[in-house]
Amino acid sequence: MDFEKYKLVKENEDDDEGSQIQGLEIPNKRQTTTCFVYVLAFSSAISGFLMGYDIGVVSGSMLLIVPHFHLDTMWTEAIVSATVGAAAVFALSSGYLADVFGRKKIIIFSSIAFATGAVIMGASPTKEILILGRLVAGVGIGFSMSTVSVYIAESAPAHNRGSLVSLCQIFVAIGIFVSSVVVGIFSEVKDVGWRFMFGLSGVAAIIQLIAFLFLPESPRWLVGRGRDVQARAVLERIRGTDDITKEINEIQEAVVEDKLRGDGFVITKVCSTPHVRRALLVGCMLMFFQQMCGINTITYYSATIMKMAGFSSEHSIWLVTAPNSVGLVLTFIGMWLVDRAGRKIITLVSIAGVCVALCILATSFQLAALKAPPVNFTESFSNGTLYNWSCASYTNCDSCTNDVDCGFCFNDTSMGSCLPVDKDNSQHSQFGRCNGTGQSDSSFNFDVGFCPNNFMWMPVVGMVLLVFSFAPGLGPMPLTVNSEIYPLWARSTCSAIAMCVNWSFNLVVSFTFLTFTETITKYGTFWLYAISCVCGFILIAIFLPETKQKTLEEMEQIFMSKNEKLRRQFNVIP
């Protein structure tokens, strides 16, 4: 090797991306990542597991909870959405609290909240107590998700910060997959299986709580509180070297600059600082489209969607593992690509794939509706008994089963009728051939909420493709970008606002999905999500910059105008 070239490389080895001299590339010491960083990131990402487990477990467990508590559509949506609503509210306050008390304490508190919620859910004697447990779990998720991404980003080295922050989404995928397996196992225990499904989530929360009792505070938060000596010790431990002068100086300079901006509400300073305001709008835009692509209809209602497609409850519960396992594998691929291909290109490819998957889902339900079996048989009934006669007005299976109070009764001879559902046993009709009482012919089927069709395979393909496309890009990238595009003084607050937007539209989607399927049809709902993806692709292509391989202190300049960069160069702080 040419000694002079090597000497020049050594003189430039503070560059995080390595150095290149006339085509010769030699990585430097700061490209390494210590085992302690991985321990810190994995412990933090358990919050993602808790979120994923909660998302996945509610999908299958609702098939058991609905008949157990005799829930209607409103109560079903309320129980599914309670955690999401609480997460949205408390995510908004997590930024301020993380700045005041530190990232570590907030994560510890969130672990306690989730463990408590798991116990309440598992022991719920009534649907009201079950919602209370879901709300408490939502407090834990709301506090943790934006805080852990900031905590990891502030501790990770620049060269693999994206992949380490993406661990949160990896653990979300793991949580969803594990929950689908747990649901499948305990679904056989009809009366109390759902209690075990919810209660087991507390184990992971306790593991995270114990781990964080021994982990350090974020070095950037410590510098911001004037605890420079402690921050230096933590950073040396994280980096595995005492050669951290350049990095600690950059953090200190950022803190000094923040103080020059003066006191006041952080949100006021965010709104009055153009480049931070632009960054926040981009961050919120990513969170908005992550939810409005309808991904959580697949995670919250995947078993229900399988049932809508025509599968039995037992088969639906296990079929959920197909998209969940695909999501797990593809999330690892996204983690590998994030610091190589870049955030923007992965996000664009991802949202395009999601749009195609939604079109397949919409088309499958539309074909099933167009080819729905006709109502061509009139049932006999007992005189003097009150029945829901609205079912008699429907002309085919699709319109019949879209009414939650009606079901389609048919046999192999294609003689179908629309009958009111027995309130005491949803597997039977109130009267007629599918009543069950005195029924002489067991060849009749009574379908509630779905129709027999030849397109049952299409929703499965659509769901798998949706998760396949979402997992490596639109899943982790919004969280990764939001953890790195804000300056230190605004990071917690802006991340919390973006996460609040995420949970708020998560709530909108989860609370309206069943209602939409009943009002604008199943296929209309998925066409709506597909249109949202098209809008998202256009806006992300225009406004999202690339952020890979940049330090957190360099990141701020991405959203600056030329004049703002000149003011920064000459130390003129607006």
C-alpha positions as CSV (number, residue, x, y, z in Angstrom):
1,M,0.0,0.0,0.0
2,D,1.2,3.5,-0.8
3,F,2.3,5.0,2.6
4,E,1.4,8.6,1.6
5,K,-2.1,7.6,0.7
6,Y,-2.5,5.7,3.9
7,K,-1.2,8.7,5.9
8,L,-3.7,11.0,4.2
9,V,-6.5,8.5,5.0
10,K,-5.5,8.3,8.7
11,E,-5.6,12.1,8.9
12,N,-9.2,12.1,7.7
13,E,-10.5,9.2,9.7
14,D,-12.9,11.3,11.7
15,D,-15.1,11.3,8.7
16,D,-18.1,8.9,9.6
17,E,-18.4,7.7,6.0
18,G,-14.8,6.7,5.7
19,S,-12.2,8.3,3.3
20,Q,-11.6,7.8,-0.3
21,I,-8.2,8.9,-1.9
22,Q,-7.9,8.3,-5.6
23,G,-10.2,5.3,-5.4
24,L,-8.6,3.8,-2.3
25,E,-11.2,3.4,0.5
26,I,-10.2,2.5,4.0
27,P,-12.8,2.4,6.8
28,N,-12.0,4.1,10.1
29,K,-12.4,3.3,13.7
30,R,-15.7,5.2,14.1
31,Q,-17.4,2.8,11.6
32,T,-17.5,0.2,14.3
33,T,-20.5,-0.3,16.6
34,T,-20.0,-1.7,20.1
35,C,-22.0,-4.5,21.6
36,F,-23.4,-2.1,24.2
37,V,-25.1,0.0,21.5
38,Y,-26.9,-3.2,20.4
39,V,-27.9,-4.0,24.0
40,L,-29.2,-0.5,24.4
41,A,-31.1,-0.6,21.0
42,F,-32.6,-4.0,21.6
43,S,-33.8,-3.1,25.1
44,S,-35.4,0.0,23.7
45,A,-37.0,-1.8,20.8
46,I,-39.0,-4.0,23.2
47,S,-41.5,-1.1,23.1
48,G,-42.0,-1.9,19.5
49,F,-42.6,-5.6,20.4
50,L,-45.2,-4.5,22.9
51,M,-46.9,-2.3,20.3
52,G,-46.8,-5.0,17.7
53,Y,-48.1,-7.7,20.1
54,D,-51.0,-5.4,21.1
55,I,-51.9,-4.8,17.4
56,G,-51.7,-8.4,16.5
57,V,-53.4,-9.9,19.5
58,V,-56.5,-7.8,19.2
59,S,-57.1,-9.0,15.7
60,G,-57.6,-12.7,16.6
61,S,-58.8,-12.2,20.2
62,M,-61.8,-10.1,19.0
63,L,-63.2,-13.2,17.4
64,L,-63.5,-14.7,20.9
65,I,-64.3,-11.5,22.8
66,V,-67.2,-10.4,20.6
67,P,-69.3,-13.4,21.4
68,H,-68.1,-13.5,25.0
69,F,-69.3,-10.0,25.8
70,H,-72.0,-9.9,23.0
71,L,-70.4,-6.8,21.4
72,D,-71.9,-4.8,18.6
73,T,-70.0,-3.0,15.9
74,M,-69.5,0.2,18.0
75,W,-68.2,-1.7,21.1
76,T,-65.9,-3.8,18.9
77,E,-64.4,-0.7,17.3
78,A,-64.1,1.0,20.7
79,I,-62.2,-1.9,22.3
80,V,-59.9,-2.2,19.3
81,S,-59.3,1.6,19.2
82,A,-59.0,2.3,23.0
83,T,-55.3,1.7,23.1
84,V,-54.8,3.7,19.9
85,G,-56.7,6.7,21.3
86,A,-54.8,6.7,24.6
87,A,-51.5,6.4,22.7
88,A,-52.4,9.4,20.6
89,V,-53.1,11.6,23.6
90,F,-50.1,10.6,25.6
91,A,-47.7,10.6,22.7
92,L,-48.3,14.4,22.5
93,S,-47.1,14.9,26.0
94,S,-44.2,12.4,25.8
95,G,-41.9,14.9,24.2
96,Y,-42.2,17.5,26.9
97,L,-41.9,14.9,29.7
98,A,-38.9,13.3,28.0
99,D,-37.2,16.7,27.9
100,V,-38.0,17.4,31.6
101,F,-37.4,14.0,33.2
102,G,-35.1,12.3,30.6
103,R,-35.6,9.6,28.0
104,K,-34.8,6.7,30.4
105,K,-37.4,7.6,33.1
106,I,-40.2,7.9,30.5
107,I,-39.4,4.5,29.0
108,I,-39.4,3.0,32.5
109,F,-42.8,4.5,33.3
110,S,-44.2,3.3,30.0
111,S,-43.1,-0.3,30.8
112,I,-44.9,-0.1,34.1
113,A,-48.0,1.2,32.4
114,F,-48.1,-1.5,29.8
115,A,-47.5,-4.3,32.4
116,T,-50.4,-2.9,34.4
117,G,-52.6,-2.7,31.4
118,A,-51.8,-6.3,30.5
119,V,-52.9,-7.5,34.0
120,I,-56.2,-5.5,33.8
121,M,-57.0,-6.8,30.3
122,G,-56.3,-10.4,31.2
123,A,-58.5,-10.2,34.4
124,S,-61.3,-8.2,32.9
125,P,-64.7,-9.3,34.2
126,T,-66.7,-6.9,32.0
127,K,-66.2,-5.1,28.7
128,E,-65.9,-1.8,30.5
129,I,-62.9,-3.1,32.5
130,L,-61.4,-4.5,29.3
131,I,-61.5,-1.0,27.7
132,L,-59.8,0.4,30.9
133,G,-57.0,-2.1,30.5
134,R,-56.7,-1.2,26.8
135,L,-56.5,2.5,27.8
136,V,-53.7,1.9,30.3
137,A,-51.7,-0.1,27.8
138,G,-52.2,2.8,25.4
139,V,-50.6,5.2,27.9
140,G,-47.5,3.0,27.9
141,I,-47.3,2.8,24.1
142,G,-47.9,6.5,23.7
143,F,-45.1,7.4,26.0
144,S,-42.6,4.9,24.7
145,M,-42.7,4.8,20.9
146,S,-41.6,8.4,20.2
147,T,-39.2,8.4,23.2
148,V,-37.4,5.1,22.3
149,S,-36.7,6.2,18.7
150,V,-35.2,9.4,20.0
151,Y,-33.2,7.6,22.7
152,I,-31.8,5.2,20.1
153,A,-31.0,7.9,17.6
154,E,-29.2,10.0,20.2
155,S,-27.1,7.1,21.2
156,A,-26.3,5.3,17.9
157,P,-23.4,6.2,15.6
158,A,-24.3,7.9,12.4
159,H,-23.2,5.1,10.0
160,N,-25.9,2.7,11.2
161,R,-28.3,4.9,13.1
162,G,-31.0,4.2,10.5
163,S,-30.8,0.4,11.0
164,L,-30.7,0.7,14.8
165,V,-33.8,2.9,14.9
166,S,-35.5,0.5,12.5
167,L,-35.1,-2.1,15.2
168,C,-38.3,-0.7,16.6
169,Q,-40.2,-1.7,13.5
170,I,-38.4,-5.1,13.5
171,F,-39.7,-5.7,17.0
172,V,-43.2,-4.4,15.9
173,A,-43.2,-7.1,13.2
174,I,-41.9,-9.7,15.7
175,G,-44.6,-8.7,18.2
176,I,-47.3,-9.1,15.5
177,F,-46.0,-12.5,14.4
178,V,-45.7,-13.8,18.0
179,S,-49.2,-12.6,18.8
180,S,-50.7,-14.4,15.8
181,V,-49.1,-17.7,17.0
182,V,-50.2,-17.1,20.6
183,V,-53.8,-16.3,19.4
184,G,-53.8,-19.5,17.4
185,I,-52.7,-21.6,20.4
186,F,-55.1,-20.1,22.9
187,S,-58.0,-19.9,20.5
188,E,-58.7,-23.5,21.4
189,V,-59.5,-22.4,24.9
190,K,-62.8,-20.8,24.1
191,D,-63.8,-19.2,27.4
192,V,-60.6,-17.9,28.8
193,G,-58.1,-18.1,25.9
194,W,-58.3,-14.4,25.2
195,R,-57.3,-13.6,28.8
196,F,-54.0,-15.4,28.3
197,M,-53.5,-13.6,24.9
198,F,-53.7,-10.2,26.6
199,G,-52.0,-11.1,29.9
200,L,-48.8,-12.6,28.4
201,S,-47.8,-9.2,26.9
202,G,-46.9,-8.1,30.4
203,V,-43.9,-10.4,30.4
204,A,-42.1,-8.3,27.7
205,A,-42.9,-5.1,29.6
206,I,-41.3,-6.4,32.8
207,I,-38.2,-7.5,30.8
208,Q,-37.8,-4.0,29.4
209,L,-38.4,-2.4,32.9
210,I,-35.6,-4.5,34.4
211,A,-33.2,-3.8,31.4
212,F,-33.7,0.0,31.7
213,L,-32.8,0.0,35.4
214,F,-29.3,-0.6,34.2
215,L,-29.0,1.4,31.0
216,P,-27.7,5.0,30.9
217,E,-29.5,8.2,30.0
218,S,-29.1,9.7,26.5
219,P,-25.7,11.6,26.3
220,R,-27.4,14.4,24.3
221,W,-30.0,14.9,27.0
222,L,-27.3,14.9,29.7
223,V,-25.3,17.6,27.8
224,G,-28.5,19.6,27.5
225,R,-28.9,19.5,31.3
226,G,-25.3,20.7,31.8
227,R,-24.1,17.2,33.0
228,D,-21.1,17.1,30.6
229,V,-18.9,14.9,32.7
230,Q,-21.6,12.2,32.9
231,A,-22.4,12.6,29.2
232,R,-18.8,12.1,28.3
233,A,-18.6,8.9,30.4
234,V,-21.8,7.6,28.8
235,L,-20.6,8.4,25.3
236,E,-17.3,6.7,25.9
237,R,-19.1,3.6,27.1
238,I,-21.4,3.6,24.1
239,R,-18.7,4.2,21.6
240,G,-16.2,1.9,23.3
241,T,-13.4,4.5,23.1
242,D,-12.3,7.7,24.8
243,D,-11.8,9.4,21.5
244,I,-15.1,11.2,21.5
245,T,-13.9,14.8,21.7
246,K,-15.2,15.8,18.2
247,E,-18.7,14.3,18.8
248,I,-19.1,15.7,22.3
249,N,-18.0,19.1,21.0
250,E,-20.7,19.0,18.3
251,I,-23.3,18.2,20.8
252,Q,-22.1,21.0,23.1
253,E,-22.2,23.5,20.2
254,A,-25.7,22.5,19.4
255,V,-26.8,23.0,23.0
256,V,-25.1,26.4,23.1
257,E,-26.9,27.4,19.9
258,D,-30.2,26.3,21.4
259,K,-29.7,28.5,24.4
260,L,-29.0,31.5,22.2
261,R,-32.5,31.1,20.8
262,G,-33.8,32.0,24.3
263,D,-36.4,30.5,26.6
264,G,-40.0,30.0,25.8
265,F,-42.3,27.2,24.7
266,V,-40.6,24.8,22.4
267,I,-43.6,24.5,20.1
268,T,-43.6,28.3,19.6
269,K,-39.9,28.2,18.6
270,V,-40.6,25.3,16.3
271,C,-43.3,27.2,14.5
272,S,-41.2,30.4,14.2
273,T,-38.1,28.5,12.9
274,P,-38.6,27.9,9.2
275,H,-36.4,24.9,8.7
276,V,-37.6,23.1,11.8
277,R,-41.2,23.8,10.8
278,R,-40.5,22.3,7.3
279,A,-39.0,19.2,8.9
280,L,-42.0,18.8,11.2
281,L,-44.4,19.0,8.3
282,V,-42.5,16.4,6.4
283,G,-42.3,14.2,9.5
284,C,-46.1,14.5,10.1
285,M,-46.8,13.8,6.4
286,L,-44.9,10.5,6.6
287,M,-46.8,9.5,9.7
288,F,-50.1,10.5,8.1
289,F,-49.6,8.4,5.0
290,Q,-48.2,5.5,7.0
291,Q,-51.7,5.1,8.6
292,M,-53.9,6.2,5.8
293,C,-52.7,3.4,3.6
294,G,-54.9,1.3,5.8
295,I,-52.2,-1.0,7.1
296,N,-53.8,-1.3,10.5
297,T,-57.0,-2.6,9.0
298,I,-54.8,-5.6,8.1
299,T,-53.2,-5.8,11.6
300,Y,-56.2,-5.0,13.7
301,Y,-58.8,-6.7,11.6
302,S,-56.8,-9.3,9.6
303,A,-58.8,-12.2,11.1
304,T,-62.1,-10.4,10.4
305,I,-61.0,-9.6,6.8
306,M,-60.2,-13.3,6.3
307,K,-63.7,-14.1,7.6
308,M,-65.2,-11.5,5.3
309,A,-63.4,-13.3,2.4
310,G,-65.2,-16.5,3.3
311,F,-62.9,-18.4,5.7
312,S,-64.2,-19.9,9.0
313,S,-63.2,-18.3,12.3
314,E,-60.8,-21.2,13.1
315,H,-59.1,-20.9,9.7
316,S,-59.0,-17.1,9.8
317,I,-57.1,-17.1,13.1
318,W,-54.3,-19.2,11.7
319,L,-54.3,-17.7,8.2
320,V,-53.3,-14.4,9.9
321,T,-49.8,-15.8,10.4
322,A,-49.2,-15.7,6.6
323,P,-49.0,-11.9,6.2
324,N,-47.5,-11.5,9.7
325,S,-44.6,-13.9,8.9
326,V,-44.0,-12.1,5.6
327,G,-43.9,-8.8,7.4
328,L,-41.4,-10.1,9.9
329,V,-39.0,-11.3,7.1
330,L,-39.3,-8.1,5.0
331,T,-38.8,-5.8,8.0
332,F,-35.3,-7.3,8.4
333,I,-34.6,-6.5,4.7
334,G,-35.7,-2.9,5.2
335,M,-33.4,-2.7,8.2
336,W,-30.5,-3.9,6.0
337,L,-31.4,-1.5,3.2
338,V,-32.0,1.7,5.2
339,D,-28.4,2.8,5.5
340,R,-27.5,1.5,2.0
341,A,-30.3,2.4,-0.5
342,G,-31.5,5.4,1.5
343,R,-34.8,6.4,3.2
344,K,-36.5,8.1,0.3
345,I,-36.3,5.4,-2.4
346,I,-37.3,2.7,0.0
347,T,-40.3,4.6,1.1
348,L,-41.4,5.4,-2.5
349,V,-41.1,1.8,-3.7
350,S,-42.9,0.6,-0.5
351,I,-45.9,2.9,-0.9
352,A,-46.2,1.9,-4.6
353,G,-46.4,-1.7,-3.6
354,V,-48.9,-1.0,-0.9
355,C,-51.1,0.7,-3.5
356,V,-51.1,-2.3,-5.8
357,A,-51.9,-4.6,-2.9
358,L,-54.9,-2.4,-1.9
359,C,-56.2,-2.5,-5.5
360,I,-56.0,-6.3,-5.3
361,L,-58.0,-6.4,-2.0
362,A,-60.6,-3.9,-3.4
363,T,-60.9,-5.9,-6.6
364,S,-61.3,-9.2,-4.8
365,F,-64.2,-7.9,-2.6
366,Q,-65.8,-6.2,-5.6
367,L,-65.7,-9.4,-7.7
368,A,-67.2,-11.3,-4.7
369,A,-70.0,-8.7,-4.5
370,L,-70.7,-8.9,-8.3
371,K,-70.7,-12.7,-8.3
372,A,-72.7,-13.0,-5.0
373,P,-75.2,-15.8,-4.9
374,P,-78.8,-14.6,-5.2
375,V,-81.6,-14.9,-2.6
376,N,-83.9,-17.3,-4.4
377,F,-85.7,-19.1,-1.6
378,T,-88.5,-18.1,0.8
379,E,-88.3,-19.5,4.3
380,S,-91.3,-20.6,6.4
381,F,-91.6,-19.2,9.9
382,S,-93.7,-19.6,13.1
383,N,-96.7,-17.3,13.3
384,G,-96.8,-14.8,16.2
385,T,-93.0,-14.5,16.4
386,L,-91.3,-11.2,15.9
387,Y,-88.5,-11.2,13.3
388,N,-86.2,-8.8,11.7
389,W,-88.0,-8.4,8.4
390,S,-85.4,-6.1,6.8
391,C,-83.5,-9.2,5.8
392,A,-86.3,-10.2,3.5
393,S,-85.7,-7.1,1.3
394,Y,-82.2,-8.2,0.2
395,T,-81.8,-9.8,-3.2
396,N,-78.3,-11.4,-3.0
397,C,-75.8,-12.6,-0.4
398,D,-73.6,-9.5,-0.5
399,S,-76.3,-7.1,0.5
400,C,-77.7,-9.6,3.0
401,T,-74.4,-10.2,4.8
402,N,-73.5,-6.5,4.8
403,D,-76.3,-6.1,7.3
404,V,-74.9,-7.3,10.7
405,D,-78.3,-8.6,11.7
406,C,-78.7,-10.9,8.7
407,G,-77.0,-14.0,7.4
408,F,-77.1,-16.1,4.2
409,C,-78.6,-19.6,4.4
410,F,-77.7,-21.9,1.6
411,N,-76.8,-25.5,0.5
412,D,-75.2,-27.3,-2.4
413,T,-78.3,-26.8,-4.6
414,S,-77.7,-23.0,-4.5
415,M,-81.1,-22.4,-2.9
416,G,-80.2,-19.3,-0.8
417,S,-82.2,-17.2,1.6
418,C,-81.5,-14.1,3.8
419,L,-82.5,-14.7,7.4
420,P,-82.2,-12.7,10.7
421,V,-79.4,-13.9,13.0
422,D,-80.3,-15.5,16.2
423,K,-79.1,-13.1,18.9
424,D,-78.3,-15.9,21.3
425,N,-76.3,-18.0,18.8
426,S,-74.8,-16.2,15.8
427,Q,-74.2,-19.5,14.1
428,H,-77.9,-20.0,13.5
429,S,-80.8,-18.0,12.1
430,Q,-83.9,-17.0,14.1
431,F,-86.0,-19.4,12.0
432,G,-85.9,-21.4,8.8
433,R,-83.6,-24.0,7.4
434,C,-80.6,-22.7,9.3
435,N,-82.3,-22.3,12.7
436,G,-80.6,-25.4,14.1
437,T,-83.6,-26.4,16.2
438,G,-85.3,-29.3,14.6
439,Q,-83.2,-28.9,11.5
440,S,-83.3,-32.1,9.6
441,D,-80.7,-31.4,6.9
442,S,-77.2,-30.6,8.1
443,S,-76.0,-29.7,4.6
444,F,-77.2,-26.1,5.1
445,N,-74.6,-23.4,5.9
446,F,-75.3,-20.1,7.6
447,D,-72.8,-17.3,6.7
448,V,-72.7,-14.1,8.7
449,G,-70.5,-11.2,7.5
450,F,-69.3,-13.0,4.4
451,C,-70.5,-14.8,1.3
452,P,-69.4,-18.1,-0.4
453,N,-67.3,-17.2,-3.4
454,N,-64.5,-18.3,-5.8
455,F,-62.2,-15.4,-5.0
456,M,-61.2,-16.3,-1.4
457,W,-57.6,-16.5,-2.5
458,M,-57.4,-12.9,-3.7
459,P,-57.7,-11.2,-0.2
460,V,-55.0,-13.5,1.1
461,V,-52.7,-12.6,-1.8
462,G,-53.6,-8.9,-1.3
463,M,-52.9,-9.0,2.4
464,V,-49.5,-10.7,2.0
465,L,-48.5,-8.3,-0.8
466,L,-49.6,-5.3,1.3
467,V,-47.5,-6.5,4.3
468,F,-44.6,-7.5,1.9
469,S,-44.6,-3.9,0.5
470,F,-45.2,-2.1,3.8
471,A,-42.7,-3.9,6.1
472,P,-39.4,-2.8,4.6
473,G,-40.3,0.8,3.8
474,L,-43.5,2.6,4.9
475,G,-43.3,0.7,8.2
476,P,-39.9,1.7,9.6
477,M,-39.0,4.8,7.5
478,P,-41.4,7.3,9.0
479,L,-40.1,6.5,12.5
480,T,-36.5,6.5,11.4
481,V,-36.8,9.9,9.6
482,N,-38.6,11.5,12.5
483,S,-35.9,10.4,14.9
484,E,-33.2,12.2,13.0
485,I,-34.4,15.3,11.1
486,Y,-35.0,17.6,14.1
487,P,-32.4,19.6,16.0
488,L,-31.6,18.6,19.6
489,W,-33.8,21.4,21.2
490,A,-36.9,20.3,19.2
491,R,-36.3,16.6,18.8
492,S,-38.5,15.3,21.6
493,T,-41.3,17.7,21.0
494,C,-41.4,17.3,17.2
495,S,-41.1,13.5,17.4
496,A,-44.0,13.5,19.9
497,I,-46.1,15.7,17.6
498,A,-45.4,13.4,14.7
499,M,-46.2,10.3,16.7
500,C,-49.4,11.9,17.9
501,V,-50.4,12.4,14.2
502,N,-49.5,8.8,13.7
503,W,-51.7,7.5,16.5
504,S,-54.5,9.9,15.7
505,F,-55.0,8.7,12.2
506,N,-54.4,5.1,13.4
507,L,-57.4,5.8,15.6
508,V,-59.4,7.2,12.7
509,V,-58.6,4.1,10.5
510,S,-59.2,1.5,13.2
511,F,-62.4,3.2,14.5
512,T,-64.0,3.6,11.1
513,F,-63.0,0.4,9.2
514,L,-66.0,-1.8,10.2
515,T,-68.3,1.2,9.8
516,F,-66.9,1.9,6.3
517,T,-67.3,-1.7,5.2
518,E,-71.0,-1.5,6.2
519,T,-71.6,1.9,4.6
520,I,-69.4,2.3,1.5
521,T,-68.9,-1.5,1.1
522,K,-65.8,-3.6,1.7
523,Y,-64.3,-2.9,-1.8
524,G,-65.1,0.9,-1.5
525,T,-63.1,1.0,1.7
526,F,-60.0,-0.4,0.1
527,W,-60.3,1.8,-3.0
528,L,-60.3,4.7,-0.6
529,Y,-57.1,3.6,1.0
530,A,-55.5,3.1,-2.4
531,I,-56.3,6.7,-3.5
532,S,-54.7,7.9,-0.3
533,C,-51.5,5.9,-1.3
534,V,-51.4,7.6,-4.7
535,C,-51.5,11.1,-3.0
536,G,-48.8,10.0,-0.6
537,F,-46.5,8.8,-3.3
538,I,-46.7,12.2,-5.1
539,L,-46.1,14.2,-1.9
540,I,-43.3,12.1,-0.6
541,A,-41.5,12.2,-4.0
542,I,-41.7,16.0,-3.9
543,F,-40.9,16.9,-0.2
544,L,-38.9,14.1,1.4
545,P,-35.1,14.7,1.3
546,E,-32.5,11.9,1.7
547,T,-31.0,11.7,5.2
548,K,-28.7,8.7,5.2
549,Q,-25.1,8.8,6.5
550,K,-25.5,12.3,8.1
551,T,-24.9,13.1,11.8
552,L,-27.8,14.4,13.8
553,E,-26.0,17.8,14.0
554,E,-25.6,17.9,10.1
555,M,-29.2,16.9,9.6
556,E,-30.6,20.3,10.5
557,Q,-29.1,21.9,7.4
558,I,-31.1,19.7,5.0
559,F,-34.3,21.8,5.5
560,M,-32.5,25.1,5.6
561,S,-32.8,27.7,2.8
562,K,-29.7,29.3,1.4
563,N,-30.2,32.4,3.5
564,E,-30.6,30.3,6.7
565,K,-27.4,28.4,5.9
566,L,-25.5,31.7,5.4
567,R,-26.8,33.0,8.8
568,R,-25.7,29.7,10.4
569,Q,-22.3,30.0,8.8
570,F,-21.8,33.5,10.3
571,N,-23.3,32.5,13.6
572,V,-26.3,34.7,13.2
573,I,-29.0,32.9,15.2
574,P,-32.6,34.0,14.3
